Each structure stands twice: as structure tokens, then as C-alpha cells.
Amino acid sequence: MRHRHDNGGLLRAMVITCSPEPKSASGASGHAHPVTLRVLVLEADRVQRETIVEALARHGYSVAGGGTADALYELPAGTHFDIALVDQELPGEDTLSLMARLRQIQPDIGIALLSARHNLDDRIAAYRHGADLSLGKPAEPAELCAALDALGRRLKVNPAAGGGGLTLELASCLLHVPGGSLSLRRQEVEVLYALALAPGNFLESWQLLERLGKPLDIYGKAQLEVLISRLRSRLKSLPPGSNPIRAERGRGYRLTLAMQVQR
């Protein structure tokens, strides 16, 4: 959890997780999923967020929830998700750019927009920025579960690595690069995953330190610099002259190469 001020108000980028609950014997929750899908719920309203998380967990999904766009890149790499349910009025980053970035780094992800607006132009813009579904708010749990079931049936839950670019495979800590694969340490995976998800692929040093569980002082900063330096050296097989992780004026670090992510 992190607290920050935004426009004079205190916002929380808190991620809450729920494990899937057992299906009832009557089958009222619908058909079981052959693979338990992981759903990230980004909903600004706390009551609606908790209601959605609880309903999806009862239905059999593995669910994480957050109240701001920041929750996206604060997730540990082990909580990779298959479907993102995104509030159109989410604080922080513009929702359209958020969906477009999700679609870029994980082409096979399912994206559903939650919106209280009823404007055709808004729905068209959402689809053009990567949304698969546009659902009204407040969401009716039964309809939401049915819609995500339908979306889940079309997903490639475990897409193959490849495509000629960079692909970060979270479970095995592998980075697939043109011509081969690199085995990474868990903290290196955490850094790359967080930068790939962040707006503009940039995070300040303190954000990375918090994610890695390192102290927010000069000693933590020195450890981060060593970690980034070692990671750069391990990426030496990338195009000559490229700087895949660039330091920006002592503020933080930016990932400069396009990267896709898979479980």
C-alpha cells in the first residue's frame, strides 16, 4: 500500500487479492474454468471495487483490486493477470492510454472497461485503445461474470514467446530476446515488469525501491544502482549501442525498448 496526495486529496493505490472460492454443488456460479483466470480490478470507488472483487472470487477467478492506475505497476510480478477490468474514471493516468499500454505489452490480455457514461464516442474510443468490452456502472455481478466468462473463453492464457521482440516470461524468470533467452534473477524481473507497466515506462527511484523492499535512503539507492548496472550488462546481447534502461537526471529509470509480458 502507498499513500500519496493528489489534487489535495489522499488516494490509496492498494492492491487487495482474493483466491477463487469453491464452486457450489448446484452449479449456480456457472461452468468452471479449465484454467483459473487472474483478473485485475482497477476501480476508483472502494465499495464497488470490493463488491466486484468478492463477486469474481466467488465465481472462481483469482482477483486483485486497486483504486488507482498506480496499482498496476505496484503488483508483484507473480500476480500477472489475464483480464483487466478498468474504471473509466480511474484517478491518475488517462484510462485510454492505460488500456493502450496494456494492449501493447500483453497483446492477448482481455480488457473490459467499466463506465457510467453512455456516450457512443467514448465507447468507440475505448475499443480503439484496446478494450474488448464496455460495461455499464454499477456493474451487475451476474452480467459481469457472464461477460468475463465469454471473454475468458477467447483468451490465449499461455501464449508462446516469440515475435522477434523482447518477451518477459514471469514464471520462469526468462527474457526472450532475438536469438535466444536470458535467465534473470527475481529482482531483475521485478524491475523490468514494473517499468514495462509504468506510464511512459518510467519510475522514480523511490518507487522501484519500495517495490524491491529496499530502504529509501542513500544505501538503498546505491543498491538499486548496482542492480540496474548488472541488469544492463546482462542485456548486452541487445542491439549494439542500445541503452535498455536509461537513468534520467538522478530521478529514476526508463525502459527504452518495447517489451511484452507473459505468465
Secondary structure in CASP SS format (residue, H / E / C, confidence):
PFRMAT SS
TARGET T0000
AUTHOR 0000-0000-0000
METHOD secondary structure of the structure
MODEL  1
M C 1.00
R C 1.00
H E 1.00
R E 1.00
H E 1.00
D E 1.00
N C 1.00
G C 1.00
G E 1.00
L E 1.00
L E 1.00
R E 1.00
A C 1.00
M C 1.00
V C 1.00
I E 1.00
T E 1.00
C E 1.00
S C 1.00
P C 1.00
E C 1.00
P C 1.00
K C 1.00
S C 1.00
A C 1.00
S C 1.00
G C 1.00
A C 1.00
S C 1.00
G C 1.00
H C 1.00
A C 1.00
H C 1.00
P C 1.00
V C 1.00
T C 1.00
L C 1.00
R E 1.00
V E 1.00
L E 1.00
V E 1.00
L E 1.00
E C 1.00
A C 1.00
D C 1.00
R H 1.00
V H 1.00
Q H 1.00
R H 1.00
E H 1.00
T H 1.00
I H 1.00
V H 1.00
E H 1.00
A H 1.00
L H 1.00
A H 1.00
R H 1.00
H H 1.00
G C 1.00
Y C 1.00
S E 1.00
V E 1.00
A E 1.00
G E 1.00
G E 1.00
G C 1.00
T C 1.00
A C 1.00
D H 1.00
A H 1.00
L H 1.00
Y H 1.00
E H 1.00
L C 1.00
P C 1.00
A H 1.00
G H 1.00
T H 1.00
H C 1.00
F C 1.00
D C 1.00
I E 1.00
A E 1.00
L E 1.00
V E 1.00
D E 1.00
Q C 1.00
E C 1.00
L C 1.00
P C 1.00
G C 1.00
E C 1.00
D C 1.00
T H 1.00
L H 1.00
S H 1.00
L H 1.00
M H 1.00
A H 1.00
R H 1.00
L H 1.00
R H 1.00
Q H 1.00
I H 1.00
Q C 1.00
P C 1.00
D C 1.00
I C 1.00
G E 1.00
I E 1.00
A E 1.00
L E 1.00
L E 1.00
S E 1.00
A C 1.00
R C 1.00
H C 1.00
N C 1.00
L H 1.00
D H 1.00
D H 1.00
R H 1.00
I H 1.00
A H 1.00
A H 1.00
Y H 1.00
R H 1.00
H C 1.00
G C 1.00
A C 1.00
D C 1.00
L E 1.00
S E 1.00
L E 1.00
G E 1.00
K C 1.00
P C 1.00
A C 1.00
E C 1.00
P H 1.00
A H 1.00
E H 1.00
L H 1.00
C H 1.00
A H 1.00
A H 1.00
L H 1.00
D H 1.00
A H 1.00
L H 1.00
G H 1.00
R H 1.00
R C 1.00
L C 1.00
K C 1.00
V C 1.00
N C 1.00
P C 1.00
A C 1.00
A C 1.00
G C 1.00
G C 1.00
G C 1.00
G C 1.00
L E 1.00
T E 1.00
L E 1.00
E E 1.00
L C 1.00
A C 1.00
S C 1.00
C C 1.00
L E 1.00
L E 1.00
H E 1.00
V E 1.00
P C 1.00
G C 1.00
G E 1.00
S E 1.00
L E 1.00
S E 1.00
L C 1.00
R C 1.00
R H 1.00
Q H 1.00
E H 1.00
V H 1.00
E H 1.00
V H 1.00
L H 1.00
Y H 1.00
A H 1.00
L H 1.00
A H 1.00
L H 1.00
A C 1.00
P H 1.00
G H 1.00
N H 1.00
F E 1.00
L E 1.00
E E 1.00
S H 1.00
W H 1.00
Q H 1.00
L H 1.00
L H 1.00
E H 1.00
R H 1.00
L H 1.00
G C 1.00
K C 1.00
P C 1.00
L C 1.00
D C 1.00
I H 1.00
Y H 1.00
G H 1.00
K H 1.00
A H 1.00
Q H 1.00
L H 1.00
E H 1.00
V H 1.00
L H 1.00
I H 1.00
S H 1.00
R H 1.00
L H 1.00
R H 1.00
S H 1.00
R H 1.00
L C 1.00
K C 1.00
S C 1.00
L C 1.00
P C 1.00
P C 1.00
G C 1.00
S C 1.00
N C 1.00
P C 1.00
I E 1.00
R E 1.00
A E 1.00
E E 1.00
R C 1.00
G C 1.00
R C 1.00
G E 1.00
Y E 1.00
R E 1.00
L E 1.00
T C 1.00
L C 1.00
A C 1.00
M E 1.00
Q E 1.00
V E 1.00
Q E 1.00
R C 1.00
END
